[in-house]
Amino acid sequence: MNRDARKALVIGCGIAGPAVALFLQRAGIEAEIYEARAESTDYGGLFLNTACNGLSVLGTLGLDEQVSRQGSPIPRMMIWSGNGKRLGEVRNGARAEVGAPSINLLRSRLHQVLREEAERQGIKIAFGKKLAGLSTGAQGVVAAFEDGSTAEGAFLVGCDGVHSRTRQLIHPDAPAPHYTGLMSAGGFAPHSSFAPTPDTMHFIFGKRAFFGYHISSSGELYWFVNCSQKEAPARGEVDMIVSDAWQERLLDLFRGDLPLIFELIRATQSTIIGYPIYDIVTQPTWHQGPVVLVGDAIHAVSPQAGQGASLAVEDAMVLAKCLRDSEDHALAFATYERLRRARVERMVQYGRSLSRQKVMSNPIQVGFRDRLMPLFLKLFANPAALDWVYSYQVEWDEPVGDTTKAVEQGPRLAW
């Protein structure tokens, strides 16, 4: 098929968007990325865990070592009560013989690696392009942007996050993202005076909130807080909270807990960022006509699972393989959904179950949790029990399989 006849429009230039474009190009399909935000805008979030399964996918692009150098390895997690009692230890990633350790790094650094590689390979990235509408065109699909411009391609990939405009356009009645009842906030300091916590992320169950931190061998300090809030804030409401207000709010949450938490929060040199946590368990529509969804746009997972970025790049690789092995978009999209749905829905449920354990204020519940935590970790958080999370592999050179099976085409697009 003519290369131009398979050109893809990719909506969103976060983590998933550049990964999709790079894998599509590897599959011989031209891709263009359209990002709503301005080029100079921060891409949200603070830091994240790039797990070994995600690093394995990035290795196919030759980017795993570069990403690893940008962060700090965290192969284990230590868990503590708010008064300093050690509750247990968990391996963060696959067993040593299976894969490399997970990496803690700033989200902006991971994005920079992916974006710069896309630019190096000549992939077009257009900023200030907020998606307004979709329509059918001679090639397949036309994307209209709020600035009045349009772009046309054979198909479109929505990589535009948990509040995806692409998802809203192809399925206006899609279930809304689920607010988990948790707020998150975090900070970063490039140089701190605290002793490093090499290879370890520490988690502390405070009386009213959950705290996590890591200090790299070079002294970079990363920390985050999860706290409960019954009602979801209105869109944009959290953005109005200034850093000093966040700091005072968080310090108040941890009064009576380990003094170290106070010291780490006060040592923050970056702006403290806060946001509500959403997830998406089940979406009935992953694709419609020449449009398909990837990453948080279709299966947002709570950050408690440490798998958001890894699932996004897994999606990108599987989707590109399906399109490489079938020129029929409908067949390729259906195969992609079939290969991915069960895994990602299980992962979202896993992240949701972890979220429920993080914030307990009832003293009886807290007492039971602290007493039972070692047993829980032994039974459900041992390396063998988590193999399904970390040992997932996608082999680029292997064919996807049967992509010729007939699929129901569904209704004609009505944008």
Disulfide bonds with the S-S distance in Angstrom:
none
